[in-house]
Amino acid sequence: MSALADLAAPRFRKRAGLPGSGAVALGVVIFLWLVAGLSPLFAAKAAEIRLEQRLAPPSAAHPFGTDDLGRDLLARVVVATPISLGIGLTAAAVSLAVGFAVGASAGYFGGVVDLLLSRVVEVVLCFPVLFLLLALAAFLPPSPWTVILAIGLTTWPGDARYARAEVMRVKDLDYARAARASGASTSRVLLRHLLPNVLPPLLVSAAFGVAWAILAEAALSFLGVGLPTPGASWGGILAAAPAYIEEAWWMALFPGLALFLTVAAYNLLAEGLRTASLERGRG
């Protein structure tokens, strides 16, 4: 718990060369989740088709304009917010869970277990992530869980390498030795004693993972192998934009801006966490 407390300390808000970026990023992330919480209020308006208002430019009635079916684009972006954020967060959690299980096992047991698991990680890393994503998404039935599993099961090697390195670093420290000497099981040593002390760098990896997962989901939806309609995410909204880019630029601008701000916020948040973690290590 002390590790998590240190990450929330005031020094977290001071990132070298860009003071306050971590705090600003955290504020943006909190704001996005507040918007996600309000999304049910916009659901009816987002689904309302009014062909007589199709491709209407931004106005007081429709601040983000309307799409090719006359739906309010602001409402659609708001309704898509919890979908994109939820998929990104859940996919990163799946990646972190798989990565920690594999990496911690390799680092803790060493020897043949480390050799075999490290080779598995290297084999997965040999394949381009986008290729694996497209393959999994194409062969599995379309659903949010398909996208989550496709992203989580292709991005875990990075988390596994972090977990392996950190567990190898702390497994022979006094508190870990004492836990083993007291007869604690392997799972208890890993989860109760080692995980809290290797969590800060894993949280950094997870924050970067959320940004990557949101972007990956948008790419899959843009290519037509992501979420099925009508549960469109930001990427699904963007998929319709190229056909109307000359006459309806707002269809690409506003969902693209939401995607950009979200990915940038999570990346800056991850940088802030990394800076705080490094300062804690030096302290």
N, C-alpha and C positions, 0 to 999 in steps of 0.2 A: 504493500500500500504506500510505503514511503516513496517508491519509484514513481507511482502515479501522482502523488502529491507534488513531487519535484517538477513534473512536467507541467503542472498548473501554476508554478511559481511565476513571479513577475519576470524573471529572466527569459521565460518562454516568449514574452512579447517583444524581445529585442533580438532581432536577427541581423547578423553582420551585413552592413551595407544597405540595409533596408529596414530601418527601425519601425516596429509596429506592424510589420506585414503579417506575422502570425496571428495577432489579435484581429486585424482586419479580415483575414481569411476565415477565422473562427466566426466572426460576426456575419459574414456572407453565408457560411454554411448554416448557421442558426436561422438566418432569415429564410433560406431556401426550405428548410424543414418546416418553418412556420407557414410558408406558402403552401407546402405540401399538405399541411393540416387543414388548410382552408379550401382545398381543392374540391371537396364534395359540394360546396356552395356554387361552384361553376360548372358542375357536371351537366345540368340540363341545358345551359346555354351553349356548352361545347358541342352537344349532340344535335342542336337545332339546325336543320338544313333550310336555308332560304336562298333559293337559286336566283331570285331577283336581286340579291345583294352580293353575288359571287364576285370575287376579286376586287372588292371595294377597298380603296386605300385607307391608311390610318386616319381616324377622325375621332371626334368626341364620343360618338356612339360605339366605335370599334377602335380603341387606341392602337391595336396592332394590325388593324385591317381585317379582312375576311379571306378565307381560302377559296378553292375552286368550287366548293359546294355551298358557299355563303355562310359557313360557320365562323363564329367569332374566334379569331386567332389567339387573342389574349386568353380567353377561356380554355382553348385547347392546350396552350403552353402551360397554364396553371394545372390543368387536369393531368397533363403528362409528367409534371414534376415529381409526384410521389412514385410514379412508375419507374422513371429513370433513376431517381435516388435510391429507391428500394432495391432495384436490381443491382445497382452498383455496390451498395452496402452488403447485401446478402452474398453476392458473388465474391466479394473480397473476404467475407467471413468464411466461406467455403474454402477459398484458396488458403487462408491463414490456418484453418483447422487441418487441412490435408498437409500443408507444408510443415506445420509444427509437428504433426505425428510422424512424418517421414524424417524430417531433419533432426528432431530431438532423439528419435530412436537411433539414427545413425551416429550422432555425436555421443550419446550416452553409452551405447553398447560397444562401439568401435569394432575393430577387427573385421571379420567376414561380413557382419551385418552392415557396417559402415561401407565396406567395399561394394556390396550388392546394391544397397540403396543409393549410393552415390552414382553408380552406373545407370540406375533407373532415371535419376534426375538428369544426367547428361544426355540420355537417349531422348527424353522429352524435350530438352533444350535444343536438340538438333533440328527439330521441326519448326518451321515458321509458325508463330502463334496464330496469325490470321488464317493460315491454311487449316490448322487444327480446329479453329473456331468454326470456319465454314463447313468443314467435314462433319463435325458433331451436330451443328445446327441443321444441316441438310438431311441427316439421317434420323434425327430424333423428331417426334411430333412437335409441332409449334406450340409453345406455351411459355409463360414467364420462367417456369422452372427449367425448361430446356435451355433457355438463354443463360440462366444463372449457373447451371451445371456445366454448360459448354465453356463459359468464361472461367469459372472456379477451377475446373479440372484441367485447364491448359495454362494457368498462370501460377500454380502452386510451387514450381521449382525454385523461384526466387525466394519465396518465404522459407522453403526447406533449407536453402543454403544459409540464410540468416540464422535460422533456428539451430542448425548443426554447429555453426561457428560459436554461437553464444553458449550452447550447452557444453561444448567441449571446453570453453573458457571457465565455466563455473562449477562443473560437476565434481571437481576435486578440491573445491574450497572447503573450509572447516565445517560450515553448516550442512553442506551436502554429505560430507563424510559422517557427521554426527547423526544425520537422519538415517543413513544406511546402517550405521552401527546400532541404532536403536531398534532395528528390525522393520523399518518402514518398507512397504512394498515399492516396486519400481514405479508403478503408476502414481503412488502418493508422492514419491520423491520428485517425479517429473512435474506433476500438477501443483502440488502444495509448496514445494521448496524451490524448484528451479524455474518454473514458469513465471512467478512474480518478478524474478530478477533478470529474466531475459525478455520481459515484456516490452520495455521501452523501444528497443530497436525493431521489434516485431510490429509495434504500433506505427512506427514510421513507415515500414514496408506496407502495412495495411492501409494507411492513408493514401500512399501512392497507388495502392491497388484499387481503392475506390475510384480514384480519378481515371485509371486505366479501364476499369470495368464499365464505367459510364460511357466512356468513349467507344469501347469495343461494342457495347450494346447498340449505341447509335449507329455504328458502322454496319452491324448486322441488319438492323432494321432498315437502314438506307439501302442496303443491297437486296432487301426483300426476303431475308431468311431469319428475321428477328421475330418480334411480337406480331401475332395476327391481329387484324383489325377486329373490333373497334378499339382495342386496348393500345392505342398508339403511344409511343414514347416520343421524345424530341427527335430521335432519328427517324421514326416513322413519319412525323410531320415534315421533316426535311426531304423525305423521299419524293414527295409530290412537288417540291419547289422547282427543280430544274426545268420542267415543262413550261413553267410560267415565269421564268426568271426575268425576262425582258419587260413584261407587263405588270408583274406583281412581285417586286423585289422583296417586299416585306415578308413573304412566305419563307424566304431563306434567312433573312436578317434576324428576326426575333427568336425563333427556336435555335438558330445557330449561336446567337449571343447568349442565350440561357445556357447552352452547352459549354460555350467557351468560359463563361464566368464560373460555372460549377467546377469544371476541370482545373481551372487556374486556382480557385479557392482551395480545393483539396490538395493540390500540389504545394501551394504556399503553406498550408497547414502542416503538411508533412515535413517541409523544410524547417518550420518552427519547432516541431517535435524533435527533429534530428538535432537541431542546435541545442535545445534544452537537454537532450539525452547526452550529447557530447560534453556539455558544461557540467552536468551531474557527474559524469565519469571522471573529469579532471578534478572535480571538487572532492 
